[in-house]
Amino acid sequence: MTKNKYEYLADDPNVKVMPIMISLIIGAFFAILNETLLNIALTTLMDAFQISVSTVQWMATGFMLVMGIVIPASAILLQWFTTRQLFLGTMAVFTLGTSICAISPTFPILLTGRFIQAVGTGLLIPIIFNVFLLIFPPHRRGKVMGIVGLVFMFAPALGPTLSGVVVEYLGWRYLFITVIPFVLFSIAFAYKYLVNVTEVTKPKIDIFSLILSTIGFGGIVYGFSSAGQTEEGFLHPNAYIPILIGIIALVIFSLRQFKLDEPIMNLRVFKFPMYTHAVIMFLIIIMTMFASEIILPLYMQGPLGLAPAIAGFVLLPGAILSGLMSPVMGSLFDKFGPKVMMLPATLVLSATMFMMSRLTMETPFWMVIIGYILLMLSVSAIMMPAETNGLNQLPKKMYPHGTAVMTTLQPVAGAIGVSVFVSIMNTRQKNILNDSATPTNPTTINEAMVSGVELVYFISFVIAVIALIMSFFVYRSTPIETVEASSNQQVN
């Protein structure tokens, strides 16, 4: 770790933190953009490689699966390698995967490149969070995390729109080719400006814990993702068997972590109340957001009869506004604290989910635009402030573990949210069609889907109300070191 008389590098006038931020954010933007970049191109890939829907879905499912496997290891890697080594290494891995995808002659090679990309992306996200926690003091983290939130929200939103343009005019390979120069620039920029801010302690690595986390998180992501790809849903062996195995492995993994002196993922972070509060809020927001990004396009292209391109552009204003407002929300968090942000935001979120539960076949699409804008603005006012407030309560030595837990839960919560809500919608639609006298009539099919969408959003409304209730109990957290220092001064 760089020796510095200041507790945080951002307080040192001789250290230029802006180049450090830029190098990390550029890498993060293109790595996260890559998560949704292929969503529109899946049909094109099916035609190019003559593969089925269930096969091509591995481009998305496999990406989440690999991320869920590698992220838990990030906590230990952050203590084994310097900041520069980890960032440059993960970006090199991501570049390798992107290059393989760009030149892949067959689908298995393309999928291999995609998995390698996921390794780089999965390790990069906790690195960025951890570095920013170490650079900036707690009272300045809100705005900084808001900037990170801009990247995390704007990049995935831009992916489908950008993908459609690139695929139509250049071809699917350019989805990877155009990313490579920017990633190489990020590596060169980081090589020149990025400094080491983490402390290398090289704790003992428990291999059995790594195996358990791989089986546990991998099994759950795979199982829930598989549930959404079969008519049987969670009753299919490909769904419930991996989920059961994953749960058992995670229970053993969790028990083992409490017995180790140097755990792979220190679950003692949950003894800090605001961190636990933040994780629950984070899970609620991720599941709600991911579900909407899947359910709304289905609703717009089905009952509303909108073209796929138009459906994509309908969601774009909400995502862009959410990203642009994220730094503003971060600044407000620094000034006013979390409760002032979360109470009105969860109230708006609850009202929006209730409004969306009243969708019909006659709902004008401008109302969908407004609903999605309100949803995403609520998300930007809840997610990053909650996450920052929770991480602020942890002692520095637990930063790697706190960031690892949250970033691991992102693909897990996403897979659970999408599969559960899609299954609920499909089951409701199927039940209505089974009871209908005209189950093959297009109008009946659309009405059944609308009923399924309404049920999904009513359940989301109930979940949002839980978040609203929880927001009454949030308070501005104080780093444990500050509390201990204050107590020592009073004793002395």
C-alpha positions, 0 to 999 in steps of 0.5 A: 500500500502507498505510504501516506501520512493522510488516512485517505489519499483524497485528503493528500493535496499531492495525490491526483485522485482524478486520473485514478478514478478515470482509469477505473471508470473507463474500464468499468464502463466497457466491462459493464456495458458488455453485460447487456451488449449482446441482448439484441444480438442473440437472434443474429447469433442464432442465425449465424451459428445455426443454434437454438434459443436455449443454446444462445441464452448461455451467452447471458446465463453463462455470463451471470453464472461465471460472475457469481462464481468468481466474485466471492474470490475477489475478497481474498485476491484484493489481499494477495495482489496490489491494486495495479496488478489486479486492475491491469490483470483483470482488464487483460483477461477481459481484453483476451475474452473480447478478442476471442469473441471477435474472431470466434469461428464457432459458437463454443469458441464464442461462448468460451470468450464470453466466459473469459470476459465474465471473469474479468468483469466479475473481478473488476467490480469489487476492485473498483468499490474497494479502491474508492472506499480506501481513497475517499473519506466517508463524508465524500463517498456519496458523490463518488459512489454516485458517479460509479452508479452512473456507470453501473446504470447508464452502461447496461441501459446503453447496451441494447440500443448500441447493440441494435445499431452496431449489429444492423450496420456493422455486424455482430463481431463489431460488438467486440471489435469496437470495445477493444481500443477503449479497453486498451486505452484504459489499460494504458491510462491505468498503467501510467496513473493508477497507484496502489491503495490496498494492503497486501497481506497474503492471507491463507487461502482455504481451497475448500471454501472456494469450492463450496462458494463455486458450487453454491453461488454457481448452482443457485444462479444456474438453477434459477436461470434454467427455471426461466428457460423451461415450461416446467419452471422450477419443477424441472430437474435442471432448476431445482437440483442445482438450487438445492445443491447450491443452498446446501453448499452455501450453508456449509460455506457460511458455517465454515467462514465463521470457523476460519481465522482468515475466511474467504468471505468474512460474513461477520460484515452482517453484524453491522446493522446498516450493512445488513440493512443495505444488503436487504435494500440492495436485493429488493432494488436489484430484483425489482429493476431486473424484473422490470427490464424483462417484463416491460419489453414482453408487455410492450411487444405483446399486448401493446404491439410495439416493435422491438426497437421502439420498446427498447427506446421506451426504456432508454429515457428512464435509464439515462435519467437514472444514470445522470441523476446518480451523482446528484443523489450521491451529493444529496446523500453526503449532505443530508444522509440516507433517510432523507433520500430513501423515504421519499424514494421508496414511497415513489417506488411503491406508488409506481409499482402500484400504478404498473399493477394497473396496466391494461391493453389500452394503456398508452405507452407514454404512461409506461415511459413515465412509470419506468422513469419514476422506477429508475429515478427511485432506484438511483435514490435508493441503491447507491446511498444504501450501499454507500451507507452500509459500507461506511459502517465497516472497518477498513479491513472488512472493505474487501469482504463487504464489497465482495458480498454485495457484488456477489449478490448482484447476479444472484439477485438478478437471476432470482428476480428474473426467473421468479417474476417471469415464472409468476407471469407465465403461470398466471397467463397459462392458468387463464388460458386453460380456463378460457373458451378461446385460448388460441385467440390473440386477444385472449393471449394478450389479456392473459399476459396483461393479467400476469404482468399485473400480478408481477407488479402487485407483488413488486408493490408489496416488496416495495412497501417492505423497502418503504417500511425499512427506510424508516429505520435507516440512519447515517452510519459511522465508520467503526474506527471513528466510533472506537476513536471517540470512545477512547478519547472519552475514556482518556 
